[in-house]
Amino acid sequence: MRADLPLNLVLILAAVAALFAACLLGSTPMPVGRVFAAMLGQGSSGDATVIWQIRLPRALAGFLVGAALGASGAALQGLLRNPLAEPGVLGVSACAVLGATFTLYYGLTAISPWALPIGAIIGALIATALIALAAIRTRSVVTLILIGVGLSSFAGAAMSLLMNFAPNPFTLSDMVNWMLGSVSNRSFNEISFAAPFMAAGLAILFFSRRGLSALTLGEEAASGIGLNLKNQRILTVLGAGLATGAAVSLAGAIGFVGIVAPHVIRPLVKYDPARSLVPSALLAGLFLVLADIGVRVAPTQTELKLGVVAAIIGAPAFIWIAMQRRGGHD
């Protein structure tokens, strides 16, 4: 990991700068002095409210969501040995969003504000359990991908059904907004609820990362040098599932960042999946913070959704990555 220290340090400094910029910028920009004063508790109560209850939680939520998706994407790409893999490829993201929209459809959020994040995490865990079970029963990575595609299709159909039978326009609007992805109006309480699941998932991915390096040799060679393929699949899928479920519980559906960030990082770490986890997380978090700043300062009558902006930027990058697969490294 020491060889990656300069890269990680640069990304950490850039992320800190982006988080500070997120506190400066918004519908009403604040001078640097006022932001520092508010952070230190020396400014006005209004400035403190803007920084500590609106802008900073929102920026941190964006960074954490990006970090979870970036690390999960890097791990899944290493596991499946496919640069087009990302958290959505195994159906975890779609099932997490389905869990969230389920709570909105039945009005469970009126009973408790925690119903929605709990629903998202339960949806992700169900999908993770199914994929983990499949990983135990099959030796084929292609089979895992096909099961993930099936889960995504089923979750998408179920969400469409819920939207079709939405009891009122307000519920439909809430469901659509969640499916589009956003970190607006997030609080430290919501972050603190998702953080343990996210931390658990990222920890599992980090501590099982060496097996991903072995998989670059091929499954037979990796098994020959002592890697337990079944355990590696289970740990990677479980870690990605927990991290992705927590991310969806915090921001809704945000795609493509889990593909693009690892693809950018991979050449910088000599195509080693284990070494790409941390910088991919940092870059994806940085990307979402910057994208959310753009969302907030864009001169639009209605604020754009972060998931929409991420897709607009990420989809062309995804197409470019797919077109490049015939040349060079996968």
C-alpha positions as CSV (number, residue, x, y, z in Angstrom):
1,M,0.0,0.0,0.0
2,R,3.0,2.3,0.5
3,A,3.5,2.6,-3.3
4,D,0.0,4.1,-3.6
5,L,0.5,6.6,-0.8
6,P,1.2,9.6,-3.1
7,L,-1.9,8.8,-5.2
8,N,-4.1,8.4,-2.1
9,L,-2.7,11.5,-0.5
10,V,-3.5,13.6,-3.6
11,L,-7.0,12.2,-3.7
12,I,-7.5,12.9,0.0
13,L,-6.4,16.5,-0.3
14,A,-8.6,17.0,-3.4
15,A,-11.6,15.5,-1.5
16,V,-11.0,17.7,1.5
17,A,-10.8,20.7,-0.8
18,A,-14.0,19.7,-2.5
19,L,-15.8,19.3,0.8
20,F,-14.7,22.7,1.8
21,A,-15.8,24.1,-1.6
22,A,-19.2,22.5,-1.0
23,C,-19.5,24.6,2.2
24,L,-18.6,27.7,0.3
25,L,-20.9,27.3,-2.7
26,G,-24.6,27.1,-3.0
27,S,-27.6,29.2,-4.0
28,T,-26.0,31.9,-1.8
29,P,-22.1,31.7,-1.8
30,M,-20.4,32.3,1.5
31,P,-17.0,34.0,2.0
32,V,-14.1,31.8,3.3
33,G,-13.9,33.7,6.5
34,R,-17.6,33.2,7.4
35,V,-17.3,29.5,6.6
36,F,-14.3,29.1,8.9
37,A,-16.0,31.1,11.6
38,A,-19.1,28.9,11.4
39,M,-17.1,25.7,11.5
40,L,-15.3,26.9,14.6
41,G,-18.5,28.0,16.3
42,Q,-17.6,31.7,16.2
43,G,-20.0,32.9,13.4
44,S,-23.6,33.7,13.4
45,S,-26.2,31.1,14.3
46,G,-27.6,31.4,10.7
47,D,-24.2,30.6,9.2
48,A,-23.7,27.7,11.6
49,T,-27.1,26.3,10.6
50,V,-26.3,26.5,6.9
51,I,-22.9,24.8,7.3
52,W,-23.6,22.2,10.0
53,Q,-27.2,21.3,9.1
54,I,-27.4,21.8,5.3
55,R,-24.1,22.0,3.3
56,L,-21.6,19.9,5.3
57,P,-24.0,16.9,5.8
58,R,-25.0,17.0,2.2
59,A,-21.4,17.0,1.0
60,L,-20.3,14.3,3.4
61,A,-23.3,12.1,2.3
62,G,-22.2,12.6,-1.3
63,F,-18.6,11.6,-0.5
64,L,-19.5,8.5,1.5
65,V,-22.0,7.3,-1.2
66,G,-19.4,7.7,-3.9
67,A,-16.7,6.0,-1.7
68,A,-19.0,3.0,-1.1
69,L,-19.9,2.7,-4.8
70,G,-16.4,3.2,-6.0
71,A,-14.9,0.6,-3.7
72,S,-17.7,-1.9,-4.5
73,G,-17.2,-1.4,-8.2
74,A,-13.5,-1.9,-8.0
75,A,-14.0,-5.1,-5.9
76,L,-16.6,-6.5,-8.2
77,Q,-14.5,-5.7,-11.3
78,G,-11.7,-7.7,-9.7
79,L,-13.9,-10.6,-8.7
80,L,-15.6,-10.9,-12.1
81,R,-12.5,-9.8,-14.0
82,N,-14.6,-7.4,-16.0
83,P,-14.2,-3.6,-16.2
84,L,-17.9,-3.2,-16.9
85,A,-18.9,-4.7,-13.5
86,E,-20.3,-2.4,-10.8
87,P,-22.7,-2.7,-7.8
88,G,-25.8,-2.7,-10.1
89,V,-24.5,-5.7,-12.1
90,L,-25.4,-8.1,-9.3
91,G,-28.9,-6.6,-8.7
92,V,-28.0,-5.2,-5.3
93,S,-28.6,-1.6,-6.2
94,A,-32.0,-2.3,-7.8
95,C,-33.1,-4.4,-4.9
96,A,-32.1,-1.7,-2.4
97,V,-34.1,0.9,-4.4
98,L,-37.0,-1.5,-4.5
99,G,-36.9,-1.8,-0.7
100,A,-36.9,2.0,-0.4
101,T,-39.8,2.5,-2.8
102,F,-41.7,-0.3,-1.0
103,T,-41.7,1.8,2.2
104,L,-42.8,4.9,0.3
105,Y,-45.7,3.0,-1.4
106,Y,-47.1,1.7,1.9
107,G,-46.5,5.0,3.7
108,L,-44.1,3.5,6.3
109,T,-42.1,6.6,6.3
110,A,-44.9,8.4,8.0
111,I,-44.6,5.9,10.9
112,S,-40.8,6.3,11.2
113,P,-38.2,8.3,9.3
114,W,-35.9,5.3,9.5
115,A,-38.3,3.1,7.5
116,L,-36.9,4.1,4.2
117,P,-33.1,3.5,4.9
118,I,-34.1,0.3,6.7
119,G,-36.1,-0.8,3.7
120,A,-33.2,0.0,1.4
121,I,-30.7,-2.0,3.5
122,I,-33.0,-5.0,3.8
123,G,-33.5,-5.0,0.0
124,A,-29.7,-5.0,-0.5
125,L,-29.2,-7.7,2.1
126,I,-31.8,-9.9,0.5
127,A,-30.1,-9.5,-2.9
128,T,-26.7,-10.1,-1.3
129,A,-27.9,-13.3,0.5
130,L,-29.2,-14.6,-2.8
131,I,-26.0,-13.8,-4.7
132,A,-23.9,-15.3,-1.8
133,L,-26.0,-18.5,-1.9
134,A,-25.4,-18.6,-5.7
135,A,-21.7,-18.1,-5.1
136,I,-21.6,-21.1,-2.9
137,R,-23.5,-23.3,-5.3
138,T,-21.9,-22.4,-8.6
139,R,-18.3,-22.1,-9.8
140,S,-19.3,-19.9,-12.8
141,V,-18.8,-16.2,-12.7
142,V,-21.1,-15.9,-15.7
143,T,-23.9,-17.5,-13.7
144,L,-23.5,-14.9,-11.0
145,I,-23.8,-12.1,-13.6
146,L,-26.9,-13.7,-15.1
147,I,-28.5,-14.0,-11.7
148,G,-27.7,-10.4,-11.0
149,V,-29.3,-9.4,-14.3
150,G,-32.3,-11.4,-13.3
151,L,-32.5,-9.7,-9.9
152,S,-32.2,-6.3,-11.5
153,S,-34.9,-7.0,-14.0
154,F,-37.3,-8.3,-11.3
155,A,-36.6,-5.3,-9.1
156,G,-37.2,-2.9,-12.0
157,A,-40.5,-4.6,-12.9
158,A,-41.6,-4.6,-9.2
159,M,-40.8,-0.9,-8.9
160,S,-42.7,-0.1,-12.1
161,L,-45.7,-2.0,-10.6
162,L,-45.5,0.0,-7.4
163,M,-45.4,3.2,-9.4
164,N,-48.3,2.1,-11.5
165,F,-50.5,1.5,-8.5
166,A,-49.2,4.5,-6.4
167,P,-52.1,5.6,-4.2
168,N,-51.7,9.3,-4.9
169,P,-49.5,11.7,-6.9
170,F,-47.5,12.7,-3.8
171,T,-46.4,9.1,-3.2
172,L,-45.6,8.7,-6.9
173,S,-43.5,11.8,-6.8
174,D,-41.6,10.6,-3.7
175,M,-40.9,7.3,-5.4
176,V,-39.6,8.9,-8.6
177,N,-37.4,11.3,-6.7
178,W,-35.8,8.5,-4.8
179,M,-35.2,6.5,-7.9
180,L,-33.4,9.5,-9.5
181,G,-30.9,9.8,-6.6
182,S,-30.1,12.8,-4.5
183,V,-28.3,13.8,-1.3
184,S,-30.2,17.0,-0.7
185,N,-31.6,17.5,2.8
186,R,-29.5,14.8,4.3
187,S,-28.6,15.1,8.0
188,F,-25.9,13.7,10.2
189,N,-28.5,11.5,11.8
190,E,-29.2,9.8,8.4
191,I,-25.4,9.5,7.8
192,S,-24.9,8.0,11.2
193,F,-27.5,5.3,10.5
194,A,-26.0,4.3,7.2
195,A,-22.4,4.6,8.3
196,P,-22.1,1.3,10.3
197,F,-23.4,-0.8,7.4
198,M,-21.2,1.1,4.9
199,A,-18.1,0.7,7.2
200,A,-18.8,-3.0,7.6
201,G,-19.0,-3.5,3.9
202,L,-15.9,-1.5,3.1
203,A,-14.0,-3.3,5.9
204,I,-14.9,-6.7,4.4
205,L,-13.7,-5.6,1.0
206,F,-10.5,-4.2,2.3
207,F,-9.5,-7.2,4.4
208,S,-10.3,-9.6,1.5
209,R,-8.6,-7.5,-1.1
210,R,-5.5,-9.8,-1.6
211,G,-7.6,-12.5,-3.1
212,L,-8.6,-10.1,-5.8
213,S,-5.0,-9.7,-6.8
214,A,-4.7,-13.5,-7.0
215,L,-7.7,-13.7,-9.3
216,T,-5.9,-11.7,-12.0
217,L,-3.9,-14.9,-12.6
218,G,-7.2,-16.8,-13.4
219,E,-9.4,-18.9,-11.1
220,E,-7.4,-22.1,-11.6
221,A,-4.0,-20.4,-10.9
222,A,-5.5,-18.5,-7.9
223,S,-6.9,-21.7,-6.5
224,G,-3.5,-23.4,-7.1
225,I,-1.7,-20.9,-4.9
226,G,-4.2,-21.4,-2.0
227,L,-7.0,-19.0,-2.6
228,N,-10.4,-20.2,-1.5
229,L,-12.6,-19.1,-4.4
230,K,-15.9,-19.7,-2.7
231,N,-14.9,-17.6,0.4
232,Q,-13.5,-14.9,-1.8
233,R,-16.8,-14.6,-3.8
234,I,-18.9,-14.6,-0.6
235,L,-16.8,-11.9,1.1
236,T,-16.6,-9.7,-2.0
237,V,-20.4,-10.0,-2.7
238,L,-21.2,-9.5,1.0
239,G,-19.0,-6.4,1.4
240,A,-20.3,-4.9,-1.9
241,G,-23.9,-5.6,-0.9
242,L,-23.6,-4.0,2.5
243,A,-21.7,-0.9,1.2
244,T,-24.1,-0.5,-1.7
245,G,-27.2,-0.9,0.4
246,A,-26.0,1.7,2.8
247,A,-25.3,4.0,-0.1
248,V,-28.7,3.6,-1.6
249,S,-30.3,4.1,1.8
250,L,-28.6,7.5,1.9
251,A,-28.9,8.8,-1.7
252,G,-31.2,6.6,-3.7
253,A,-30.1,5.2,-7.1
254,I,-26.8,6.6,-8.4
255,G,-25.2,4.7,-11.2
256,F,-22.0,4.5,-13.3
257,V,-19.7,6.0,-10.7
258,G,-18.9,2.5,-9.6
259,I,-17.7,1.7,-13.2
260,V,-15.9,4.9,-14.1
261,A,-13.8,5.6,-11.0
262,P,-12.1,2.2,-10.9
263,H,-11.5,2.4,-14.7
264,V,-9.6,5.7,-14.2
265,I,-7.6,4.3,-11.3
266,R,-6.7,0.9,-12.7
267,P,-3.8,2.1,-14.9
268,L,-2.4,4.1,-12.1
269,V,-2.0,1.0,-9.8
270,K,-0.8,-1.3,-12.6
271,Y,-4.1,-3.0,-13.0
272,D,-4.0,-4.5,-9.5
273,P,-7.6,-4.8,-8.1
274,A,-6.4,-4.9,-4.5
275,R,-4.5,-1.6,-4.9
276,S,-7.4,0.1,-6.7
277,L,-10.0,-0.2,-3.8
278,V,-8.9,2.8,-1.7
279,P,-8.1,5.3,-4.6
280,S,-11.3,4.2,-6.4
281,A,-13.3,5.0,-3.3
282,L,-11.6,8.4,-2.9
283,L,-12.0,9.3,-6.6
284,A,-15.7,8.3,-6.7
285,G,-16.4,10.2,-3.5
286,L,-14.6,13.3,-5.0
287,F,-16.6,12.9,-8.2
288,L,-20.0,12.9,-6.4
289,V,-19.1,15.9,-4.2
290,L,-18.1,17.9,-7.3
291,A,-21.2,16.7,-9.2
292,D,-23.4,17.8,-6.3
293,I,-21.8,21.2,-6.2
294,G,-22.7,21.5,-9.9
295,V,-26.2,20.5,-9.1
296,R,-26.5,23.2,-6.4
297,V,-25.1,26.1,-8.4
298,A,-26.7,25.2,-11.8
299,P,-29.1,28.0,-12.8
300,T,-32.2,25.8,-13.1
301,Q,-35.6,26.5,-11.7
302,T,-35.8,23.0,-10.3
303,E,-32.7,21.4,-8.8
304,L,-31.3,18.6,-10.9
305,K,-31.0,15.2,-9.3
306,L,-27.5,13.9,-8.5
307,G,-28.3,10.5,-10.0
308,V,-29.3,12.1,-13.3
309,V,-26.1,14.2,-13.5
310,A,-24.0,11.1,-12.6
311,A,-25.7,9.2,-15.4
312,I,-25.3,12.0,-17.9
313,I,-21.5,12.0,-17.2
314,G,-21.1,8.3,-16.6
315,A,-23.1,6.8,-19.4
316,P,-20.8,8.2,-22.2
317,A,-17.8,7.1,-20.2
318,F,-19.4,3.6,-19.8
319,I,-19.8,3.4,-23.6
320,W,-16.2,4.5,-24.2
321,I,-14.9,1.9,-21.7
322,A,-17.0,-0.8,-23.5
323,M,-15.6,0.2,-26.9
324,Q,-12.0,0.1,-25.5
325,R,-12.2,-3.5,-24.3
326,R,-10.7,-5.0,-27.4
327,G,-7.5,-3.2,-26.9
328,G,-5.0,-3.3,-24.0
329,H,-6.0,-4.5,-20.6
330,D,-9.5,-5.5,-19.6
